[in-house]
Amino acid sequence: MIDEARKKFPSIEFEVCDARALPFFAEFDAVFSNAALHWIPEAERVVESVAHSLKAGGRFVAEFGGKGNVRNVVAALENALTQFGISSDGANPWFYPSVAQYAALIEEHGLEVREAALFERATQLEDGERGLATWIAMFGSSFLERVPEDQRTAFLRAAEHAARTSLWKGDHWELDYRRLRIAAWKAAT
């Protein structure tokens, strides 16, 4: 994506950096993140890094998975692992904080939360019956990798079976996404 952005906007500088250790100090008026922060469990390091990167009066706006995001998918994956006699301890790679949890973290690092919302965003998967298995293969590899390769198809069927009553809508899978949207400002000094 960065290579494509560089081609499309050659006059703009793009960098790939670790959000936990951004190499900037008071350089930006805004930091924006979409659908990424739930993949970084070291949230305090991210927030500290973002705050460090913002100019006085700068804003941090983010949306990512919030408390309860894909709860039914996680339960189905854990259920399927149990059926295969595999521990699910540590398999969940995601960080889904509550509004209060994330707002407190942000304010500990000198930003003022002015907007915060946790909301439902049911998301229909493409690919009909195969939709959930495709999603798991794409985003749930930390669960799938625990299962021996020759048992993965059966594991995916077990996860689908466990999720069917809550997520199958007759002709498609609909995931129980919950998003946390937050906007915070660094104090102007």
Buried (B, 14 or more C-beta within 10 A) or exposed (E): EEEEEEEEEEEEEEEEEEBBEBEBEEEBEEBEBEEEBBEBBBBEBBBBBBBBBBBEEBBBBBBBBBBBBBBBBBBBBBBBBEBBEBEBEEBBBBBBBBBEBBBEBBEEBBBEBEEBEBEEBEEEBEEEEBBBBBBBEEBBEBBBEBBEEEEBEEBBEBBBBBBEEBBBEEEBBBBBBBBBBBBBBBEEE
